[in-house]
Amino acid sequence: MGQKKLIKFAAIKEYENVLEYPEEMQGKWAAFFEELKKGTVNISLNNLAISPSDPIGVSQGRPLVLELACGRGEYAVGLGRMFPDQNFIGIDLKGNRIWKGASIANKEGLKNIAFVRTQIELTPNYFAKDEVDEIWITFPDPQLRWSKAKKRLTHPKFLRLYQQFLKGGEAKNIVSSSNGSNSNSNSNSNTVSGNSSASGIVHLKTDSPLLYHFTLKVIELYGLNLIYKTENLYAESTIDPRCLIKTYYEGLDIAQSNKIHYIQFNIDKELPIALDEVLKEAIKDIPMDAGELIRMEAEAAREKKEQ
């Protein structure tokens, strides 16, 4: 590991707003953020109490929003600036990337933003049922090869994990559907505001046409509630201000698609494992554009060279 990475890893170990593999945190995030706002040093996670007025530990007044595979945490920080009355957690395995967002939050005194260093597969260990209001997945690795489809963060394998802690994850008809149209009339009203009608939403923002169409196929096959979709976000006449936050990876335009795709949906139904095999066959019909084909070939060549 390079010297700069070692310095960053050492730094985040001293940051109060960064936790690494935090066990026994289910239901305690409201209390954690209260301590963070007080400026408490060396917050004792074991001693965090669940609010007596909220027996399952869900912060009724301050929604909790996650950014998964957050990288440098641009979305967690950006949303934290926009919504000071809400709490945001960026989750990523790479501590040297988390360091960037955590450092910015500390410098700006943003006490409603924290980061967790862990694998996404372990997130149910850290959040209680219904504790999380919304999830943002912004520019994740699209895992272009068909053999890696299960690693896509909108694959049912991951949605089942989110369903364990996402508010209303097992409910039906949480938010009225916009029938998949590109109209902003419904989606703009579904902002993060602590309103129950805005809970349980998953947001996907990507430059990958493959991941966009894959996610739509998942929503269709498993009968999930599609709130909003657009193949060309920045061409819309009205854009949710949250979608204007740009990440480092968006600037790279790795997919070379020149378009940003965006989806909002609810995980409002059970996800039968039996349908996974049906999905495996159904996604073979999703075309891959020229930019992604070039990228996949380059990745294959690099992996072969490294062997």
Stockholm file with secondary structure:
# STOCKHOLM 1.0

chainA/1-307         MGQKKLIKFAAIKEYENVLEYPEEMQGKWAAFFEELKKGTVNISLNNLAISPSDPIGVSQGRPLVLELACGRGEYAVGLGRMFPDQNFIGIDLKGNRIWKGASIANKEGLKNIAFVRTQIELTPNYFAKDEVDEIWITFPDPQLRWSKAKKRLTHPKFLRLYQQFLKGGEAKNIVSSSNGSNSNSNSNSNTVSGNSSASGIVHLKTDSPLLYHFTLKVIELYGLNLIYKTENLYAESTIDPRCLIKTYYEGLDIAQSNKIHYIQFNIDKELPIALDEVLKEAIKDIPMDAGELIRMEAEAAREKKEQ
#=GR chainA/1-307 SS CCHHHHHHHHHHTTCTTEEESCTTCTTCHHHHHHHHHHTCSSCCGGGCCCCTTSTTCCCSSSCEEEEETCTTTHHHHHHHHHCTTSEEEEEESCHHHHHHHHHHHHHTTCTTEEEEESCGGGGGGTSCTTCBCEEEEESCCCCCSGGGGGGSTTSHHHHHHHHTTBTTTTCSCCSCCCTTCCCSTTGGGCCSSSCGGGCSEEEEEESCHHHHHHHHHHHHHTTCEEEEEESCGGGSSSCCGGGGCCCHHHHHTTTCCSCCEEEEEECCSCCCTTHHHHHHHHGGGSCCCHHHHHHHHHHHHHHHHHC
#=GC SS_cons         CCHHHHHHHHHHTTCTTEEESCTTCTTCHHHHHHHHHHTCSSCCGGGCCCCTTSTTCCCSSSCEEEEETCTTTHHHHHHHHHCTTSEEEEEESCHHHHHHHHHHHHHTTCTTEEEEESCGGGGGGTSCTTCBCEEEEESCCCCCSGGGGGGSTTSHHHHHHHHTTBTTTTCSCCSCCCTTCCCSTTGGGCCSSSCGGGCSEEEEEESCHHHHHHHHHHHHHTTCEEEEEESCGGGSSSCCGGGGCCCHHHHHTTTCCSCCEEEEEECCSCCCTTHHHHHHHHGGGSCCCHHHHHHHHHHHHHHHHHC
//
